[in-house]
Amino acid sequence: MRAIVVRQHGRPEVLQIAEMPDPRPGPGQLLVDVAAAGVNFMDIYQRQGNPPYASDLPYVPGAEGAGTIAGVGPDVQGFADGDRVAWTGVPGSYAERVVLPAGSAVPVPDGIDLQLAAAVMLQGLTAHYLSNSTYPVAGGDHVVVHAAARSRHATTVGNARFGLMPQSYPFGWGRASRWFGCPAGSR
């Protein structure tokens, strides 16, 4: 199996492709063929060695992704080979295969692109947290979202507009306000 490995902190040039042993799922775990890995600022900070994100070297970066289950460990229920899942908070996601706790897997419905599913996990959770836990947005509230071109901001627009738990919205970056039916700057 191939994976991206970081052996020294630094610029993008420190990302190297390496052959790794095939992982195997243990109890309560899933083996997933990775279709797409999410790329976040945290990954950059980790690669650069910036505290508190720096990792012991060497390591396989990435903490979120989406793919198809290729193996189910003992004591796992509710998942089967061939199911499509996404995850966040699972180290080592810049690889062809990753083992993750079954409790970290989120089913991806048919018709949702796995690349979109991988990209929306952390940003969607952040948007939900900000618009529900940090401040529960309610009818009549005004929400200001600066630069809704990034996935987190665009998901926040949808959250504020409809009061939704963000899942996967089929928009292109920069078109979120039109998708959710509000002219740019109106909400």
Residue, then its C-alpha position, 0 to 999 in steps of 0.5 A: m500500500r502506498a501512503i504519503v509520509v513525512r520524515q522531517h518537518g518543512r515545506p510541501e517537498v517533505l511529503q514523500i510517497a512510500e510503500m507501507p504494510d497493508p493495515r488490517p482491522g482489529p476489533g471494532q475497526l474498519l479497513v477502508d479503501v480511501a477515495a479522497a482525503g481531506v486537506n486542512f490547515m491543521d495538516i499544513y501546521q503539522r507538516q511544518g512542525n508548528p505546536p501544538y500540531a507537530s507529530d513525532l516523525p515519521y508519520v502519515p498525515g491527514a485526519e479525514g477522508a472518505g472511501t469504501i469499506a474493504g474489511v470489517g473487524p470483529d465486534v463491528q455491527g452496522f457496516a459491511d464490505g462495500d459500504r461508503v463512509a467518511w470520517t474525521g479525526v483519524p490520523g494517517s488518512y493520506a494513504e490508499r487504505v486506512v483503519l478507523p474505529a467503526g464509531s468514527a465512520v459516517p455512512v455516505p449516501d449513494g449519489i454523494d460524491l466521495q470527494l465532497a464527503a471527504a471535504v465536508m466532514l471537518q468544515g461541516l462539523t465546525a459550521h454546525y458547532l458554530s451555529n448551534s453550540t457556540y450560538p444557537v441561531a434562531g429565527g429572526d437572528h442576523v448572521v454575518v458570514h465573511a467570504a462564503a467561498r470556503s466550505r465551512h463558510a458556505t455550510t454555515v450559510g446553509n445552516a443559518r438559512f435553513g437551520l440544517m445540520p450540514q451534510s453534503y450540499p451540492f454547491g461549487w465554492g463561491r456559489a453558496s449564497r445563490w444555492f441557498g436562495c439568498p443574494a450575496g450579503s443578504r444574510 
